Amino acid sequence: MESPNYTNLDSSVFFLLGIPGLEQFHLWFSPPVCCLGTATIVGNMTILVVVATEPALHKPVYLFLCMLSTIDLAASFSTVPKLLAILWCGAGDISASGCLAQMFFIHAFCMMESTVLLALAFDRYVAICHPLRYATILTDTIIAHIGVVAMVRGSMPMLPCPFLIGRLSFCQSHVIPHTYCEHMAVVKLACGDTRPNRMYGLTAALLVIGVDLFCIGLSYVLIARAVLRLSSHEARSKALGTCGSHVCVILISYTPALFSFFTHRFGRHIPIHIHILFANVYLLFPPALNPMVYGVKTREIRERVVKVFQRGKGTQIKASE
């Protein structure tokens, strides 16, 4: 594969390098990326179809799960096509406006997902600590408002970023050592004073992700305290079992995200390909694994998925007769 002529790139074009130091393995990375992309589409579409077609699943927790699936699908479509183009044929060129748009949507979707995970934690808190008030607290109106808040809360902090980057000059390299237009990866290419960009990015992340993590942790402290007060061991196990899938999704989502966030800012001694790999794990694995986690650990979803497939199989048999 020929290396692109970076020096002749137009000033309005950036080039995504992929995984620096592992370019010779790009083709080998493409099958796992294809599998994860396919799993993301199939898994999340299955969740959306099953919840939409089963009235028994029109409950707050499953509506929040639909929000999560929608965000995961949107985030996947904003990253996977370009990533595959880079891995298959080195097509890393991207316009400045396209790069800023990808940056905005990737980070906005991540913040939206964090808000929905907080909403799921609140759902579990109300279900376990205030079960008699669950239906009156989490009404359809409140759920709709939470969905709007998630969109606004994810989009608004990212709106200034394209303008802050637009004021910078890129007088040297336009080669981004990454597989997508990550905020700090682009900022590091600038020649001028990037402190406002760095400070704003750090502040926005702490105000959204940091606050969400604190509130999620607080909700589970309150849940644990309420569960420990239950006299029956069976009741305690059942209460904690309802939180299992959510805890798994939190670990899957936040662990690589925090590693990627901190290594970009403080991990000077960590090889860049390790950072890029974790950044891609953060974007690829949670959308693919979230439906599997909820599908396996949530009995209602598991039973409805089997029911839908059996219904489809029965329809095919009747059509063939």
C-alpha positions as CSV (number, residue, x, y, z in Angstrom):
1,M,0.0,0.0,0.0
2,E,1.5,3.4,-1.0
3,S,1.9,6.0,1.6
4,P,0.0,9.2,0.8
5,N,1.8,12.4,0.0
6,Y,1.1,14.3,3.2
7,T,3.1,17.4,2.1
8,N,0.8,18.1,-0.9
9,L,-2.4,17.8,1.0
10,D,-4.7,20.8,0.7
11,S,-4.9,23.0,3.8
12,S,-8.6,22.1,4.2
13,V,-7.9,18.4,4.2
14,F,-6.7,16.2,7.1
15,F,-5.4,12.7,6.9
16,L,-6.3,10.0,9.4
17,L,-3.3,7.8,9.8
18,G,-5.0,4.8,11.4
19,I,-3.0,3.0,14.1
20,P,0.5,4.4,14.0
21,G,3.2,1.7,14.1
22,L,0.7,-1.0,13.2
23,E,-0.1,0.0,9.6
24,Q,1.1,-3.4,8.3
25,F,-1.7,-5.0,10.4
26,H,-4.5,-2.8,9.2
27,L,-6.1,-5.5,7.0
28,W,-6.0,-7.9,9.9
29,F,-7.9,-5.5,12.1
30,S,-10.7,-5.1,9.6
31,P,-12.5,-8.5,10.2
32,P,-13.0,-7.9,13.9
33,V,-14.2,-4.3,13.1
34,C,-16.7,-5.7,10.6
35,C,-17.9,-8.3,13.1
36,L,-18.3,-5.7,15.8
37,G,-20.1,-3.3,13.4
38,T,-22.4,-6.1,12.3
39,A,-23.1,-7.1,15.9
40,T,-23.9,-3.5,16.8
41,I,-26.5,-3.2,14.0
42,V,-28.1,-6.6,14.5
43,G,-28.1,-6.4,18.3
44,N,-29.4,-2.9,18.7
45,M,-32.0,-3.2,15.9
46,T,-33.2,-6.4,17.6
47,I,-33.6,-4.5,20.9
48,L,-35.5,-1.7,19.2
49,V,-37.8,-4.0,17.2
50,V,-38.5,-6.3,20.2
51,V,-39.4,-3.4,22.6
52,A,-41.4,-1.6,19.9
53,T,-43.5,-4.7,19.1
54,E,-44.1,-6.0,22.6
55,P,-46.4,-3.8,24.7
56,A,-45.3,-5.6,27.8
57,L,-41.9,-4.0,27.4
58,H,-43.2,-0.4,27.2
59,K,-41.7,0.3,30.6
60,P,-39.1,3.0,31.7
61,V,-36.1,0.7,31.9
62,Y,-36.7,-0.7,28.4
63,L,-37.4,2.8,26.9
64,F,-34.1,3.9,28.3
65,L,-32.5,0.9,26.8
66,C,-34.0,1.9,23.4
67,M,-32.4,5.3,23.8
68,L,-29.1,3.6,24.5
69,S,-29.5,1.4,21.4
70,T,-30.3,4.4,19.2
71,I,-27.3,6.3,20.4
72,D,-25.1,3.3,19.9
73,L,-26.3,2.9,16.3
74,A,-25.7,6.5,15.6
75,A,-22.2,6.5,17.1
76,S,-21.3,3.4,15.1
77,F,-22.4,4.9,11.8
78,S,-20.3,8.0,12.5
79,T,-17.1,6.0,13.0
80,V,-17.1,2.5,11.5
81,P,-17.5,3.3,7.8
82,K,-14.4,5.7,7.8
83,L,-12.5,3.3,10.0
84,L,-13.0,0.4,7.5
85,A,-12.0,2.7,4.7
86,I,-8.7,3.4,6.5
87,L,-8.1,-0.3,7.3
88,W,-9.0,-1.6,3.9
89,C,-7.4,0.9,1.5
90,G,-5.7,3.6,3.5
91,A,-8.4,6.1,2.6
92,G,-7.7,8.4,5.5
93,D,-8.3,11.8,3.8
94,I,-11.1,13.8,5.4
95,S,-12.1,17.4,4.8
96,A,-11.7,19.9,7.7
97,S,-15.5,20.3,7.9
98,G,-16.0,16.5,7.8
99,C,-13.4,16.1,10.5
100,L,-15.1,18.7,12.8
101,A,-18.5,17.1,12.1
102,Q,-17.2,13.7,13.0
103,M,-15.6,15.1,16.1
104,F,-18.8,16.8,17.2
105,F,-21.0,13.7,16.7
106,I,-18.6,11.2,18.3
107,H,-18.2,13.2,21.5
108,A,-21.8,14.3,21.6
109,F,-23.1,10.7,21.3
110,C,-20.6,9.6,24.0
111,M,-22.0,12.3,26.4
112,M,-25.6,11.3,25.5
113,E,-24.8,7.7,26.3
114,S,-23.4,8.7,29.6
115,T,-26.6,10.6,30.4
116,V,-28.7,7.6,29.5
117,L,-26.6,5.4,31.7
118,L,-27.2,7.8,34.5
119,A,-31.0,7.6,33.8
120,L,-30.8,3.8,34.0
121,A,-29.0,4.1,37.4
122,F,-31.8,6.4,38.5
123,D,-34.4,3.9,37.2
124,R,-32.8,1.1,39.3
125,Y,-32.6,3.4,42.4
126,V,-36.3,4.3,42.2
127,A,-37.3,0.6,41.5
128,I,-35.4,-0.7,44.5
129,C,-35.6,2.2,47.0
130,H,-39.1,3.6,46.2
131,P,-40.9,0.7,44.4
132,L,-44.4,2.0,45.3
133,R,-43.7,5.4,43.7
134,Y,-42.0,3.9,40.6
135,A,-45.0,4.4,38.3
136,T,-45.7,8.0,39.5
137,I,-42.0,9.1,39.3
138,L,-41.0,7.6,36.0
139,T,-44.0,8.6,33.9
140,D,-44.0,8.8,30.1
141,T,-43.6,12.6,30.2
142,I,-40.6,12.3,32.5
143,I,-39.0,9.7,30.3
144,A,-39.5,12.0,27.2
145,H,-38.0,14.9,29.1
146,I,-35.0,12.8,30.1
147,G,-34.5,11.8,26.4
148,V,-34.5,15.5,25.4
149,V,-32.1,16.4,28.2
150,A,-29.8,13.6,27.0
151,M,-29.7,15.1,23.5
152,V,-29.2,18.7,24.7
153,R,-26.7,17.7,27.4
154,G,-24.7,15.8,24.9
155,S,-24.8,18.4,22.1
156,M,-24.4,21.7,23.9
157,P,-21.0,21.1,25.5
158,M,-19.6,20.1,22.1
159,L,-21.0,23.1,20.1
160,P,-18.0,25.4,21.0
161,C,-15.4,22.9,20.1
162,P,-15.6,23.3,16.3
163,F,-15.4,27.1,16.7
164,L,-12.4,26.8,19.1
165,I,-10.6,24.6,16.7
166,G,-11.6,26.8,13.7
167,R,-9.6,29.7,15.2
168,L,-6.4,27.6,15.3
169,S,-3.8,27.5,12.5
170,F,-2.4,24.2,11.3
171,C,0.9,25.3,9.7
172,Q,2.7,22.0,9.9
173,S,1.4,18.5,9.6
174,H,-2.2,17.7,8.8
175,V,-1.7,14.0,9.6
176,I,-3.9,12.9,12.5
177,P,-2.3,9.9,14.2
178,H,-5.7,8.3,14.9
179,T,-8.5,6.4,13.3
180,Y,-11.0,9.2,13.8
181,C,-11.1,12.9,14.5
182,E,-10.6,12.8,18.3
183,H,-10.6,16.3,19.9
184,M,-7.2,16.3,21.5
185,A,-5.5,14.5,18.5
186,V,-6.6,17.4,16.3
187,V,-5.7,20.1,18.8
188,K,-2.1,18.7,19.2
189,L,-1.5,19.5,15.5
190,A,-2.2,23.2,15.9
191,C,0.7,25.7,16.0
192,G,-0.8,28.4,18.2
193,D,-1.9,28.6,21.8
194,T,-4.1,25.5,22.4
195,R,-4.7,26.1,26.2
196,P,-8.3,27.2,25.7
197,N,-9.1,24.1,23.7
198,R,-7.4,21.8,26.3
199,M,-9.1,23.5,29.2
200,Y,-12.5,23.5,27.6
201,G,-12.2,19.8,26.6
202,L,-11.2,18.8,30.1
203,T,-13.9,21.0,31.8
204,A,-16.6,19.7,29.5
205,A,-15.6,16.1,30.1
206,L,-15.5,16.5,33.9
207,L,-18.8,18.4,34.0
208,V,-20.6,15.7,32.1
209,I,-18.8,12.3,32.5
210,G,-17.4,13.2,35.9
211,V,-20.8,14.3,37.3
212,D,-22.5,11.3,35.8
213,L,-20.0,8.9,37.3
214,F,-20.4,10.5,40.7
215,C,-24.2,10.4,40.5
216,I,-24.2,6.7,39.3
217,G,-21.8,5.8,42.2
218,L,-24.1,7.6,44.6
219,S,-27.2,5.9,43.4
220,Y,-25.6,2.5,43.8
221,V,-24.4,3.4,47.3
222,L,-28.1,4.2,48.2
223,I,-29.2,1.0,46.4
224,A,-26.7,-1.1,48.4
225,R,-27.8,0.5,51.7
226,A,-31.5,-0.3,50.8
227,V,-30.7,-3.9,49.8
228,L,-28.7,-4.6,52.9
229,R,-31.7,-3.6,55.0
230,L,-33.8,-6.4,53.5
231,S,-34.2,-9.3,55.8
232,S,-34.6,-12.0,53.2
233,H,-31.5,-13.3,51.4
234,E,-33.7,-14.2,48.4
235,A,-35.0,-10.6,48.2
236,R,-31.5,-9.2,48.4
237,S,-30.3,-11.5,45.6
238,K,-33.3,-10.5,43.4
239,A,-32.8,-6.8,44.0
240,L,-29.1,-7.0,43.2
241,G,-29.8,-9.2,40.2
242,T,-31.8,-6.5,38.5
243,C,-28.8,-4.2,38.6
244,G,-26.3,-6.8,37.2
245,S,-26.8,-5.9,33.5
246,H,-26.5,-2.2,34.2
247,V,-23.3,-2.6,36.2
248,C,-21.8,-4.6,33.3
249,V,-22.7,-2.0,30.8
250,I,-21.2,0.8,33.0
251,L,-17.9,-1.2,33.3
252,I,-17.8,-1.9,29.5
253,S,-18.5,1.8,28.7
254,Y,-16.5,3.8,31.2
255,T,-13.3,1.7,31.7
256,P,-11.9,2.1,28.1
257,A,-13.3,5.7,28.0
258,L,-11.5,6.8,31.1
259,F,-8.3,5.1,30.0
260,S,-8.4,6.8,26.6
261,F,-9.3,10.2,28.2
262,F,-6.5,10.2,30.7
263,T,-3.8,8.7,28.5
264,H,-4.4,11.4,25.9
265,R,-3.7,14.1,28.5
266,F,-1.3,12.6,30.9
267,G,0.0,9.3,29.5
268,R,3.2,10.5,27.8
269,H,5.0,7.3,28.3
270,I,2.3,5.0,26.9
271,P,2.9,3.9,23.3
272,I,0.6,5.7,20.9
273,H,-0.7,2.5,19.3
274,I,-1.9,1.3,22.8
275,H,-3.8,4.5,23.2
276,I,-5.4,4.3,19.7
277,L,-6.4,0.7,20.3
278,F,-8.1,1.5,23.6
279,A,-9.8,4.5,21.9
280,N,-11.3,2.2,19.3
281,V,-12.2,-0.4,22.0
282,Y,-14.1,2.4,23.6
283,L,-16.1,3.2,20.4
284,L,-16.5,-0.3,19.1
285,F,-17.1,-2.7,22.0
286,P,-19.8,-1.0,24.1
287,P,-22.3,-0.6,21.2
288,A,-21.8,-4.3,20.2
289,L,-21.8,-5.7,23.7
290,N,-24.6,-3.7,25.3
291,P,-27.5,-5.5,23.6
292,M,-25.8,-8.9,24.3
293,V,-25.5,-8.0,28.0
294,Y,-29.1,-6.9,28.3
295,G,-30.3,-9.7,26.1
296,V,-28.6,-12.4,28.2
297,K,-29.1,-11.0,31.7
298,T,-32.6,-9.6,31.3
299,R,-35.2,-12.5,31.2
300,E,-38.0,-10.4,29.7
301,I,-35.9,-9.3,26.7
302,R,-34.5,-12.8,26.3
303,E,-38.0,-14.4,26.2
304,R,-39.4,-11.8,23.8
305,V,-36.5,-12.2,21.4
306,V,-37.1,-15.9,21.3
307,K,-40.8,-15.3,20.8
308,V,-40.2,-12.9,17.9
309,F,-37.9,-15.3,16.2
310,Q,-40.3,-18.2,16.7
311,R,-43.1,-16.1,15.3
312,G,-41.0,-15.3,12.2
313,K,-40.1,-18.9,11.8
314,G,-43.7,-19.9,12.0
315,T,-44.7,-17.4,9.4
316,Q,-42.0,-18.7,7.0
317,I,-43.3,-22.3,7.4
318,K,-46.9,-21.2,6.6
319,A,-45.7,-19.3,3.6
320,S,-43.9,-22.4,2.2
321,E,-46.8,-24.7,2.7
